[in-house]
């Protein structure tokens, strides 16, 4: 949308095939534009390079197309780079470690929500979304590109039968989502399924319950078909994350 008067203000509406935040974190081409708005907050995910040092880093292999996009940010005062230079690493911690939206590197600004209906989804669904960056030296795209390194983002969708909302995570050895939270949710799902009368379970549900607990995640559609709704554990995500960080710190000593 664009105003018809003399103003140059423009709003671009982009349709995504996945969670909007996942598209922002993993689908954008440079760090400067990896920012998000919710109903009550604004999030800048790479504020150190973007606003303290006016630099932006490639998240896609360089091409003529992305070069044109980056040129407009150069005109507005940002310097484009491929990787962090060694002398920049000490001041750009947000680029070097696994991240989550609600961590100490993100800049969060509360918006004026007066007169706005509160969203059902808690802030924690966004603020516990996690991802990581890694360096790439080979292009994975199909368009003509230039031999220039770039960062790639690791982030995927995470769901469970006992979570009402879908989350965003990245996989790492000993990580929170797969190695700490995943088994807890699988066992809690099995516990809740066992409370359902046998007569209300389909054969598919019963077969999964008696097999590998990890397969429980695959029967979400079957539960909907049978009219079975399990309690949600979304409120426990911040609590369990704090416990995981505590255990991780103890192991590091």
Secondary structure, DSSP 8 states (H G I E B T S, - for coil): -B-SSS---B------SS-HHHHHHHH-SBGGG-EEE-SSEEEETTHIIIIIS-EEEBSS---HHHHHHHHHHHHTT-EEESS--GGGGGG-GGGTS-EETTSTTSEEEE---TT----SS-THHHHT-EEEEEEE-S---SS---S--EEEEE-EEE--TT-SS-EEE---TT-IIIIIIHHHHHHHHHHHHHTS-GGGS-HHHHHHHTS-GGGGGGGHHHHHHTT------GGGHHHHHHHHHHHHHHHH-
